Amino acid sequence: MKPNQLENRLIQFAIDVIMVCRIKDNSFASVHLAKQHIRSATSVVLNYGEAQGGKSARDFLHKMKICLKELRECLINMKIQKGAKLITDIGAFR
């Protein structure tokens, strides 16, 4: 995969998360998890952009590890929301 393709996919992922978070109810749990989910999802692509400008291979790897950490956080957040039935109709945002 070319670097530009990965960047575009990460941008689309962040957009998709934002769109899913727009259709949530206004409960404390939904709002709390939605805000954190958006921060994590957008952090991935922003850190990826930083990694592209890394000063060394070590710096690049460090920033990519941060991206992976944020992606794991997104996955766990989605599992929590799914388990708590806070995500109900994902197909509605596309």
N, C-alpha and C positions, 0 to 999 in steps of 0.2 A: 504494500500500500504506500502510495506517495504521501509525503508530509502534508501536502495541501488537502488531500482526501481525508486524512485523519482530522485535521483542523475543521474542515467543513462538517464532518460527522459529529464532532464535539460541540460545535456551534448549534447544530440541529438538536442535539440532545438537550442542551441548555434551554433552547426555545421550547422543546416539547415539555420539559419539566415546568417551565413557567406557565405554559398553556394548561397543563393538568392542574396546577395549583390554583388557577383562576376559577375552577369549577367546584371548589370545596365549600363545605358549609362553614359557618362562622364560629364553631366551637373552639374553645381554648386549644384543644389538642390539634385540631386541623390547622389553625393559624400558626401555632408553634412549629409543627412539623413542616408545614409548607414553607415558612420563612427559612428554616434550616436547610430544607431540600434545595431551594433556589440558591442559597449561598454556596452549597456544596457543588451543585451542577455548574454554576457559572465559574466557580473557582477552578474547576478542571480545565476548561478551555483557556482561561486567563493564565494559569500556570503553564499550560502547554505552550502558549505564546512566549512566556518568559523562558522556557526551556530552549526554544528555538534560538534564542539569543544568548545562550549559556556561554560563559567565558572559557569553559574547559569541559572535557568529557565528564569529569566528576561533578561539575555544576549542573550539567545537563541531566545526568542520572539522578541527582538529588531532587531536581524539580520534577522529573518524571515520576519519582517515587511519591512525591506529594500529590501528583495527579491520580495515581493509583489509590492512594489513601482516600482521596475525596470521592473517587468512584465507588469504593467499598462503602463509604458512608452513605452515598446515594442509594446503593442497593439495600442496605439495612433499613434505611428510612422508608423505602418503598415496601419492604416486607412488613414493617410495623404498620404502615398505613393500610396495606391490604388486609392484614390480620385484624385490625381494628375497624375494618370496613369503612375507612375514610375515603378510599378510592373506590368508586362504584361504577362509573361509566366513562372509562378512559377513551373509548371510541368516539365520544361526543366532541372531542376537541380537534379532531382531524378533519 
